[in-house]
């Protein structure tokens, strides 16, 4: 689905990306100079290794439960919940079960 096709209509977030066996799938749905919105699906056992980003990021869990580690503190974030990953703080994500999330990155 092209980004232009997402404007001015209600879209079920969970349907914007599908699970894929043994993989992390991402779909950028909005990209602006001031930030991005990306939908991810993580198969069980997948994740993102520890890294930092120069911008604050908001993670909203759309399906399942994610283990999100920020500066060494682990949180289980469930469907319908969110967590903010502060800029320049090390963070990682683990899929102990498969999950989908929306990542909102704010650049300004």
C-alpha positions in Angstrom: 0.0 0.0 0.0 1.4 3.3 -1.1 1.7 6.1 1.6 -0.7 8.3 -0.5 -3.4 5.6 -0.2 -3.3 5.9 3.6 -4.5 9.5 3.8 -8.0 10.6 4.9 -9.3 7.1 5.7 -9.5 4.8 8.7 -7.0 2.0 8.4 -6.7 -1.1 10.8 -3.0 -0.7 12.0 -2.6 -4.5 12.6 -3.2 -5.1 8.9 -0.5 -2.8 7.5 2.2 -5.5 8.0 2.1 -9.3 8.2 4.1 -11.7 10.2 6.8 -13.5 8.3 8.4 -16.7 9.7 11.9 -16.0 11.2 11.8 -12.3 10.2 11.2 -8.7 11.2 9.0 -6.9 8.7 8.7 -3.1 8.6 6.6 -0.7 6.6 7.2 3.0 6.7 3.8 4.6 6.5 4.7 8.3 7.0 8.1 10.0 6.4 8.7 13.7 7.0 11.7 15.8 7.9 10.3 16.1 11.5 9.8 12.3 12.0 8.6 9.0 10.8 5.8 6.4 11.5 6.7 2.8 10.9 4.8 -0.4 11.5 6.8 -3.5 12.4 5.9 -7.2 12.9 8.4 -9.4 14.7 8.2 -13.2 14.6 8.9 -15.1 17.8 12.6 -15.1 18.6 13.4 -12.0 16.6 14.4 -8.6 17.8 16.5 -5.5 17.5 19.9 -5.5 19.2 20.9 -2.8 21.6 21.4 0.6 19.9 20.8 4.3 20.4 19.0 6.8 18.4 19.4 10.6 18.5 15.6 11.2 18.7 12.8 10.3 21.1 10.7 7.3 19.9 7.2 6.2 20.9 6.4 2.5 20.6 2.7 1.4 20.6 2.1 -2.4 20.7 -0.6 -3.4 18.3 -0.6 -7.1 18.8 1.1 -9.5 21.3 3.7 -8.5 23.9 7.2 -7.1 23.4 10.1 -7.1 25.8 11.7 -3.6 25.5 14.9 -2.9 27.3 15.9 0.7 27.9 19.2 1.5 29.6 19.2 -2.1 31.1 15.6 -2.0 32.4 13.3 -4.5 30.9 9.6 -3.8 30.4 6.9 -6.1 29.0 4.7 -4.0 26.9 1.4 -5.5 25.8 -1.2 -4.9 23.1 -2.8 -1.4 23.6 0.2 -0.1 25.7 3.0 2.2 24.8 6.5 3.1 25.9 8.7 6.1 25.1 12.3 5.4 24.3 14.3 8.5 25.2 16.9 9.9 22.8 20.5 8.7 23.2 19.5 5.9 25.7 20.5 2.4 24.7 17.5 0.2 23.9 16.7 -3.2 22.4 13.5 -5.1 21.5 12.9 -8.9 21.9 10.0 -11.0 20.6 9.5 -13.7 23.3 6.2 -14.1 21.4 5.4 -12.6 18.0 4.2 -9.0 18.2 3.4 -5.9 16.0 4.2 -2.3 16.9 4.0 1.2 15.6 7.1 3.3 16.0 6.8 7.0 16.0 10.2 8.8 15.7 10.2 12.5 16.5 13.1 14.4 15.0 12.4 17.9 16.3 
